[in-house]
Amino acid sequence: MGKNQKAIKVLQRLFDAGYGTEKEIVNMTMDEMLALPGVNVADLCIISELQKSIKANKVISYLSKKTEAKEETKGADYGGTT
């Protein structure tokens, strides 16, 4: 499947609770998180990971569960000798 469905559901709950911007989500306190209706420990972990992803500008990677491949030794010549 590839998508982090639980994180998407938690994100929708944040939107429904009035947290609609990256800044609002990143600045949520633990008290605000605990005040969310029906929140559980797993949700708190997801919110924490989402906050980290927002700070690192990696929200889409987090939600899709994909990481960007890092370019390794760009331009290096791996050919044999002649």
Backbone bond lengths (Angstrom), bond angles and torsions (degrees), N, CA, C in turn:
res aa  C-N    CA-C-N  psi(-1)  N-CA   C-N-CA  omega(-1)  CA-C   N-CA-C  phi
1 M - - - 1.445 - - 1.523 109.93 -
2 G 1.332 118.21 -48.25 1.452 120.57 172.94 1.510 115.76 88.33
3 K 1.318 117.54 -32.11 1.456 119.00 -177.77 1.516 110.38 -87.40
4 N 1.288 115.90 147.91 1.452 122.44 177.89 1.529 107.45 -87.69
5 Q 1.328 116.46 81.65 1.460 122.38 -173.17 1.523 112.41 -60.07
6 K 1.327 117.39 -40.58 1.467 120.37 -179.42 1.529 109.90 -63.16
7 A 1.331 117.27 -41.46 1.465 120.70 179.45 1.524 110.58 -65.15
8 I 1.310 116.93 -37.08 1.462 120.37 178.78 1.523 110.18 -66.03
9 K 1.333 116.83 -39.34 1.460 120.59 177.14 1.527 111.36 -65.19
10 V 1.322 116.69 -42.33 1.468 120.09 178.07 1.527 109.81 -65.01
11 L 1.315 117.21 -39.94 1.459 120.98 177.60 1.529 110.42 -60.99
12 Q 1.320 117.20 -41.23 1.462 120.37 177.45 1.527 110.88 -63.62
13 R 1.319 116.66 -38.00 1.468 120.15 177.25 1.525 110.63 -64.29
14 L 1.328 116.84 -37.46 1.468 120.16 176.99 1.523 109.73 -64.04
15 F 1.327 116.97 -43.64 1.468 120.56 177.42 1.525 110.44 -59.33
16 D 1.335 115.69 -45.71 1.461 120.81 -179.05 1.533 111.63 -62.75
17 A 1.325 117.17 -30.42 1.462 121.95 -179.77 1.533 112.30 -84.43
18 G 1.345 116.47 -1.30 1.458 119.90 176.12 1.512 115.43 101.06
19 Y 1.324 117.25 5.57 1.469 120.92 177.31 1.527 107.79 -96.51
20 G 1.338 116.20 92.02 1.453 120.03 -170.92 1.507 116.22 -109.66
21 T 1.331 117.93 0.39 1.465 119.97 179.99 1.525 109.87 -126.97
22 E 1.318 114.81 160.75 1.461 119.61 176.90 1.527 110.46 -57.77
23 K 1.323 116.27 -43.47 1.460 120.61 -178.06 1.524 111.31 -60.84
24 E 1.337 116.50 -43.41 1.466 120.09 179.94 1.531 111.46 -64.27
25 I 1.320 116.77 -40.03 1.467 120.22 -179.54 1.521 110.90 -70.06
26 V 1.324 117.01 -44.51 1.463 120.49 -179.84 1.529 111.64 -62.59
27 N 1.327 116.47 -34.96 1.465 120.75 -176.50 1.523 114.13 -87.90
28 M 1.333 117.55 4.99 1.467 119.70 178.21 1.526 110.53 -63.66
29 T 1.327 114.82 135.69 1.464 120.03 175.83 1.526 108.89 -91.12
30 M 1.315 115.80 166.92 1.459 120.04 177.78 1.530 110.34 -60.94
31 D 1.320 117.52 -38.93 1.463 120.66 178.20 1.527 111.11 -60.64
32 E 1.331 116.50 -40.60 1.469 120.01 178.43 1.523 110.96 -66.61
33 M 1.329 116.09 -39.60 1.463 119.49 178.44 1.528 110.65 -64.15
34 L 1.324 116.00 -43.73 1.463 120.33 -178.80 1.525 112.28 -67.56
35 A 1.329 117.06 -23.44 1.459 121.51 179.98 1.528 112.57 -79.06
36 L 1.327 117.91 -9.86 1.462 120.74 178.44 1.532 109.29 -65.28
37 P 1.312 118.19 137.31 1.464 120.67 -179.06 1.528 112.12 -62.62
38 G 1.325 116.19 128.46 1.459 121.48 175.45 1.511 115.77 70.47
39 V 1.316 118.38 17.96 1.463 121.10 -178.12 1.530 109.57 -68.61
40 N 1.335 115.63 143.63 1.464 120.68 175.54 1.523 109.20 -130.59
41 V 1.317 115.74 178.29 1.468 120.34 -176.27 1.530 111.27 -60.58
42 A 1.315 116.96 -40.93 1.472 120.07 179.27 1.525 110.50 -61.06
43 D 1.334 116.92 -40.56 1.463 120.86 177.82 1.523 111.09 -62.70
44 L 1.331 116.72 -41.81 1.468 120.70 178.95 1.525 110.74 -61.25
45 C 1.325 116.44 -40.26 1.469 120.27 177.44 1.523 111.03 -63.30
46 I 1.328 116.09 -41.73 1.463 120.58 179.68 1.524 110.28 -65.45
47 I 1.327 117.49 -42.42 1.464 120.58 178.60 1.523 110.18 -62.38
48 S 1.323 116.70 -41.51 1.467 120.59 178.29 1.527 111.18 -62.04
49 E 1.337 117.21 -45.02 1.465 121.08 177.95 1.521 110.90 -64.84
50 L 1.314 116.49 -37.93 1.459 120.56 177.67 1.526 110.47 -63.82
51 Q 1.328 117.19 -41.95 1.466 120.69 177.28 1.533 110.75 -60.58
52 K 1.323 116.69 -43.26 1.474 120.52 178.28 1.527 110.76 -63.06
53 S 1.332 116.67 -41.02 1.461 121.11 -179.91 1.522 111.24 -65.39
54 I 1.318 116.71 -39.95 1.470 120.65 177.57 1.520 109.83 -61.72
55 K 1.324 116.77 -46.34 1.470 120.61 -179.28 1.523 111.70 -61.80
56 A 1.338 116.13 -33.10 1.469 120.64 -178.57 1.528 112.35 -92.14
57 N 1.341 117.19 5.91 1.468 121.85 -177.07 1.521 112.22 55.31
58 K 1.321 116.83 42.83 1.469 122.39 -177.84 1.527 111.61 -128.05
59 V 1.318 118.03 33.52 1.466 121.11 -175.74 1.522 111.34 -62.78
60 I 1.312 117.46 -46.94 1.460 120.25 -178.10 1.526 110.43 -63.59
61 S 1.319 117.14 -41.35 1.467 120.40 177.47 1.523 110.85 -61.32
62 Y 1.326 116.35 -40.31 1.466 120.46 179.18 1.523 110.52 -65.54
63 L 1.308 117.28 -47.58 1.461 120.68 -176.89 1.524 112.62 -68.16
64 S 1.329 116.86 -32.49 1.467 119.99 -179.75 1.522 112.19 -88.98
65 K 1.317 116.56 -7.32 1.472 123.66 -176.63 1.524 112.03 61.31
66 K 1.316 116.20 28.86 1.459 120.58 177.74 1.508 108.42 -116.88
67 T 1.320 115.62 144.97 1.461 120.12 175.47 1.512 108.14 -114.49
68 E 1.310 115.32 150.28 1.460 119.99 179.55 1.516 109.24 -77.33
69 A 1.337 115.56 136.78 1.454 120.07 177.37 1.519 108.95 -73.60
70 K 1.315 115.09 131.90 1.465 119.24 178.33 1.517 108.81 -83.48
71 E 1.300 114.04 140.49 1.458 118.32 177.29 1.518 108.37 -75.27
72 E 1.333 115.57 127.03 1.456 119.84 -178.23 1.515 109.79 -106.72
73 T 1.283 115.43 128.80 1.462 124.29 177.13 1.517 111.74 39.39
74 K 1.303 115.32 58.60 1.457 121.80 -179.18 1.525 110.22 -56.58
75 G 1.305 115.89 129.89 1.455 121.30 176.87 1.522 114.28 86.27
76 A 1.317 117.76 0.20 1.471 119.57 -179.11 1.522 109.49 -72.97
77 D 1.319 115.41 145.48 1.462 121.41 179.15 1.509 109.01 -97.13
78 Y 1.354 115.68 115.27 1.456 119.65 -179.97 1.525 111.12 -104.09
79 G 1.310 116.99 12.44 1.474 120.54 179.95 1.521 111.39 -71.61
80 G 1.296 115.19 160.49 1.466 120.59 178.68 1.526 111.33 -77.62
81 T 1.313 116.32 173.24 1.463 119.89 178.67 1.517 109.29 -88.46
82 T 1.308 116.21 154.21 1.450 120.62 -179.93 1.485 111.49 -106.95
